[in-house]
Amino acid sequence: MIARVALPIPRSEPLDYAVPSGLAVGVGHRVRVPLGARWVWGVVVELADTSDYEGQLHEVEADGGPVVLPEALLWWVRVAEETGFPLGFIFSKVL
């Protein structure tokens, strides 16, 4: 399974990460993922079976549990679109 994660970086599109078997991750969950030489917390905005990324996906390392209800996620996406701020940046300020 692939988790698309919104991260607190200046990028509007989420990044894809592999979800290890045995880790129960869902949309709206806060997860810890590698980003370059550091680890950051982000929010899962979508789950998928495949990724368009051609390289080796890094794995989600931890599940911080649900922090955004899936129903509320649509509202936050709209806020990001209307303000021009990346969704992950918004989450980093409000959560």
Residue frames as a rotation matrix with the C-alpha (Angstrom) as fourth column:
MET 1
0.587 0.809 0.000 0.00
0.809 -0.587 0.000 0.00
0.000 0.000 -1.000 0.00
ILE 2
-0.514 -0.694 0.504 1.14
0.701 -0.678 -0.218 3.54
0.494 0.241 0.836 -0.74
ALA 3
0.326 0.540 -0.776 0.46
0.839 -0.544 -0.027 6.52
-0.436 -0.642 -0.630 1.53
ARG 4
-0.037 -0.259 0.965 0.38
0.631 -0.755 -0.179 9.95
0.775 0.602 0.192 -0.07
VAL 5
0.170 -0.054 -0.984 1.65
0.967 -0.181 0.177 12.26
-0.188 -0.982 0.021 2.65
ALA 6
0.678 0.058 0.733 1.30
0.230 -0.963 -0.137 16.05
0.698 0.262 -0.666 2.91
LEU 7
0.107 -0.768 -0.632 4.51
0.991 0.132 0.007 17.40
0.079 -0.627 0.775 4.43
PRO 8
0.774 0.162 -0.613 5.46
0.344 -0.919 0.192 20.82
-0.532 -0.359 -0.767 5.87
ILE 9
-0.444 -0.886 0.133 7.54
0.553 -0.154 0.819 21.73
-0.705 0.437 0.559 2.82
PRO 10
-0.196 0.375 -0.906 7.00
-0.516 -0.825 -0.230 24.26
-0.834 0.423 0.355 0.00
ARG 11
-0.971 -0.003 -0.238 5.39
-0.203 0.530 0.823 21.69
0.124 0.848 -0.515 -2.30
SER 12
-0.286 0.950 0.123 1.68
-0.953 -0.269 -0.138 21.45
-0.098 -0.157 0.983 -2.98
GLU 13
0.367 0.403 -0.838 1.64
-0.562 0.814 0.145 17.78
0.741 0.418 0.526 -4.04
PRO 14
0.703 -0.111 0.702 1.95
-0.605 0.425 0.673 15.03
-0.373 -0.898 0.232 -1.42
LEU 15
-0.314 -0.858 -0.408 4.88
-0.926 0.372 -0.069 12.61
0.210 0.356 -0.911 -1.51
ASP 16
0.653 0.539 -0.533 4.43
-0.483 0.838 0.256 8.84
0.584 0.090 0.807 -1.81
TYR 17
-0.422 -0.713 0.560 5.67
-0.906 0.304 -0.296 6.47
0.041 -0.632 -0.774 0.89
ALA 18
-0.302 0.257 -0.918 5.36
-0.129 0.943 0.306 2.70
0.945 0.211 -0.251 1.23
VAL 19
0.264 0.437 0.860 3.32
-0.945 -0.060 0.320 1.43
0.191 -0.897 0.398 4.17
PRO 20
-0.782 -0.606 -0.145 4.96
-0.560 0.786 -0.262 -1.59
0.273 -0.123 -0.954 5.81
SER 21
-0.036 0.762 -0.646 2.76
-0.009 0.646 0.763 -4.63
0.999 0.034 -0.016 6.33
GLY 22
-0.131 0.078 -0.988 1.33
0.909 0.408 -0.088 -4.69
0.396 -0.910 -0.125 9.81
LEU 23
-0.878 -0.130 -0.461 1.15
0.324 -0.870 -0.372 -0.90
-0.352 -0.476 0.806 10.14
ALA 24
-0.016 0.967 0.254 -2.45
0.996 0.037 -0.081 0.31
-0.088 0.252 -0.964 10.11
VAL 25
-0.819 -0.270 -0.507 -2.36
0.210 -0.962 0.173 3.72
-0.534 0.035 0.845 8.44
GLY 26
0.043 0.892 0.449 -5.44
0.966 0.078 -0.248 5.56
-0.256 0.445 -0.858 7.21
VAL 27
-0.180 0.012 0.984 -6.39
0.542 -0.833 0.109 8.84
0.820 0.553 0.144 5.59
GLY 28
0.628 0.381 0.679 -6.05
-0.228 -0.744 0.628 11.60
0.744 -0.549 -0.381 8.16
HIS 29
0.832 -0.384 -0.401 -3.37
0.552 0.491 0.674 9.80
-0.062 -0.782 0.621 10.17
ARG 30
0.707 -0.707 0.019 -0.25
-0.706 -0.705 0.070 11.61
-0.036 -0.063 -0.997 11.29
VAL 31
0.897 -0.438 0.052 2.86
0.441 0.890 -0.112 9.72
0.003 0.124 0.992 10.17
ARG 32
0.458 -0.850 -0.261 6.61
-0.430 -0.469 0.771 10.09
-0.778 -0.241 -0.580 10.57
VAL 33
0.904 -0.119 0.411 8.58
0.409 0.522 -0.749 9.77
-0.125 0.845 0.520 7.33
PRO 34
-0.089 -0.982 -0.169 12.14
0.670 -0.184 0.719 10.28
-0.737 -0.049 0.674 6.10
LEU 35
0.942 0.254 0.219 12.78
0.333 -0.637 -0.696 13.42
-0.037 0.728 -0.684 4.07
GLY 36
0.468 -0.869 0.162 16.38
-0.417 -0.379 -0.826 13.78
0.779 0.319 -0.539 2.97
ALA 37
-0.500 -0.772 -0.393 18.61
0.085 0.407 -0.909 13.44
0.862 -0.488 -0.138 6.02
ARG 38
-0.861 0.225 0.455 15.84
-0.507 -0.334 -0.795 14.17
-0.027 -0.915 0.402 8.53
TRP 39
-0.662 0.734 -0.152 12.54
0.724 0.679 0.125 12.75
0.195 -0.028 -0.980 9.75
VAL 40
-0.888 0.433 0.155 9.35
-0.444 -0.895 -0.036 14.80
0.123 -0.101 0.987 9.59
TRP 41
-0.564 0.800 0.202 5.72
0.393 0.476 -0.787 14.38
-0.726 -0.365 -0.583 10.58
GLY 42
-0.891 0.357 -0.281 3.04
-0.435 -0.490 0.756 14.64
0.132 0.795 0.592 7.90
VAL 43
-0.204 0.911 0.357 -0.60
-0.500 0.217 -0.839 13.73
-0.842 -0.349 0.411 7.30
VAL 44
-0.828 0.015 0.560 -1.83
0.401 0.715 0.573 10.94
-0.392 0.699 -0.598 5.02
VAL 45
-0.433 0.675 -0.597 -4.15
-0.627 -0.702 -0.338 12.51
-0.648 0.228 0.727 2.47
GLU 46
0.505 0.579 -0.640 -4.70
-0.858 0.417 -0.300 9.47
0.093 0.701 0.707 0.26
LEU 47
-0.111 -0.485 0.867 -4.01
-0.336 0.839 0.427 5.73
-0.935 -0.244 -0.256 0.08
ALA 48
0.448 0.184 -0.875 -3.19
-0.893 0.049 -0.447 4.04
-0.039 0.982 0.186 -3.23
ASP 49
0.867 -0.124 0.482 -2.10
0.089 0.992 0.094 0.67
-0.489 -0.038 0.871 -4.60
THR 50
0.300 -0.771 0.562 0.57
0.952 0.204 -0.228 2.07
0.061 0.604 0.795 -6.93
SER 51
0.378 -0.289 -0.880 2.85
0.198 -0.903 0.382 5.08
-0.904 -0.319 -0.283 -7.26
ASP 52
0.985 -0.074 0.155 4.02
0.130 -0.265 -0.955 7.08
0.112 0.961 -0.252 -10.27
TYR 53
0.493 -0.862 0.119 7.40
-0.816 -0.410 0.408 7.48
-0.303 -0.298 -0.905 -8.58
GLU 54
0.729 -0.215 -0.650 9.92
-0.363 0.683 -0.633 5.31
0.580 0.698 0.420 -10.41
GLY 55
-0.351 -0.928 0.121 12.50
-0.572 0.110 -0.813 5.03
0.741 -0.355 -0.570 -7.62
GLN 56
-0.452 0.104 -0.886 12.49
0.598 0.772 -0.214 3.05
0.662 -0.626 -0.412 -4.38
LEU 57
0.347 0.660 0.667 9.87
-0.182 -0.650 0.738 4.40
0.920 -0.377 -0.105 -1.98
HIS 58
-0.834 -0.506 0.219 10.88
-0.270 0.029 -0.962 5.02
0.480 -0.862 -0.161 1.60
GLU 59
-0.275 0.745 -0.607 8.61
0.651 0.609 0.453 3.57
0.707 -0.271 -0.653 4.27
VAL 60
0.390 0.505 0.770 6.35
-0.452 -0.623 0.638 5.26
0.802 -0.597 -0.015 6.75
GLU 61
-0.596 -0.747 -0.295 8.11
-0.073 0.416 -0.906 4.76
0.800 -0.519 -0.303 10.09
ALA 62
-0.913 0.282 -0.296 5.42
0.344 0.139 -0.929 5.54
-0.221 -0.949 -0.223 12.64
ASP 63
-0.247 0.912 0.328 1.71
0.491 -0.174 0.854 6.05
0.836 0.372 -0.405 12.92
GLY 64
-0.988 -0.124 0.096 0.72
-0.002 -0.603 -0.797 8.91
0.156 -0.788 0.596 15.20
GLY 65
-0.480 0.876 -0.050 -2.94
0.709 0.354 -0.610 8.01
-0.516 -0.328 -0.791 14.82
PRO 66
0.019 0.584 0.812 -5.78
0.909 -0.348 0.229 9.97
0.417 0.733 -0.537 13.27
VAL 67
-0.627 -0.232 -0.744 -5.55
0.561 -0.796 -0.224 13.77
-0.540 -0.558 0.630 13.54
VAL 68
-0.698 0.452 -0.555 -7.84
-0.652 -0.723 0.230 14.85
-0.297 0.523 0.799 10.68
LEU 69
-0.016 0.777 0.629 -11.23
0.025 0.629 -0.777 13.34
-1.000 0.004 -0.029 9.99
PRO 70
-0.643 -0.239 0.727 -11.53
0.668 0.289 0.686 12.22
-0.374 0.927 -0.026 6.35
GLU 71
0.368 0.861 0.352 -14.61
0.929 -0.355 -0.103 14.45
0.037 0.365 -0.930 5.99
ALA 72
0.756 -0.128 -0.642 -12.65
0.147 -0.923 0.356 17.49
-0.638 -0.364 -0.678 7.22
LEU 73
-0.243 -0.928 0.282 -9.78
0.521 0.120 0.845 16.76
-0.818 0.352 0.454 4.83
LEU 74
-0.010 0.324 0.946 -11.81
0.985 -0.159 0.064 18.09
0.171 0.933 -0.317 1.89
TRP 75
0.931 0.357 -0.074 -12.24
0.364 -0.899 0.243 21.40
0.021 -0.253 -0.967 3.70
TRP 76
0.412 -0.858 -0.305 -8.50
0.056 -0.311 0.949 21.67
-0.909 -0.408 -0.080 4.43
VAL 77
-0.319 -0.474 0.820 -7.71
0.843 0.253 0.474 20.89
-0.432 0.843 0.319 0.77
ARG 78
0.460 0.574 0.677 -9.99
0.806 -0.589 -0.048 23.76
0.371 0.568 -0.735 -0.25
VAL 79
0.894 -0.213 -0.395 -8.27
0.094 -0.771 0.630 26.09
-0.438 -0.600 -0.669 2.23
ALA 80
-0.065 -0.987 0.150 -4.91
0.364 0.117 0.924 25.16
-0.929 0.115 0.351 0.70
GLU 81
-0.192 0.050 0.980 -6.19
0.981 0.045 0.190 25.76
-0.034 0.998 -0.058 -2.83
GLU 82
0.699 0.599 0.390 -7.73
0.618 -0.781 0.091 29.13
0.359 0.178 -0.916 -2.02
THR 83
0.869 -0.406 -0.283 -4.79
-0.068 -0.665 0.744 30.44
-0.490 -0.627 -0.606 0.01
GLY 84
0.713 -0.636 -0.295 -2.02
-0.396 -0.018 -0.918 29.04
0.579 0.771 -0.265 -2.18
PHE 85
-0.022 -0.718 0.696 -0.31
-0.993 0.096 0.067 27.45
-0.115 -0.690 -0.715 0.82
PRO 86
-0.503 -0.196 -0.842 0.82
-0.393 0.919 0.021 23.82
0.770 0.341 -0.539 0.62
LEU 87
0.543 0.824 -0.163 -1.51
-0.286 0.364 0.887 21.48
0.790 -0.434 0.433 2.54
GLY 88
0.289 -0.510 -0.810 1.35
0.760 0.637 -0.130 20.05
0.583 -0.578 0.572 4.62
PHE 89
-0.760 -0.545 0.353 2.39
0.278 -0.765 -0.581 23.55
0.587 -0.344 0.733 5.67
ILE 90
-0.109 0.824 0.556 -1.16
-0.624 -0.492 0.607 24.29
0.773 -0.281 0.568 6.80
PHE 91
0.682 0.356 -0.639 -1.31
0.162 0.778 0.607 21.07
0.713 -0.517 0.473 8.81
SER 92
-0.209 -0.860 -0.466 2.01
0.771 0.148 -0.619 21.92
0.601 -0.489 0.632 10.48
LYS 93
-0.818 -0.105 0.566 0.51
-0.129 -0.925 -0.357 25.18
0.561 -0.365 0.743 11.75
VAL 94
-0.051 0.924 0.380 -2.92
-0.819 -0.256 0.513 23.98
0.571 -0.285 0.770 12.88
LEU 95
0.660 0.311 -0.684 -2.17
0.017 0.904 0.427 20.55
0.751 -0.293 0.592 14.37
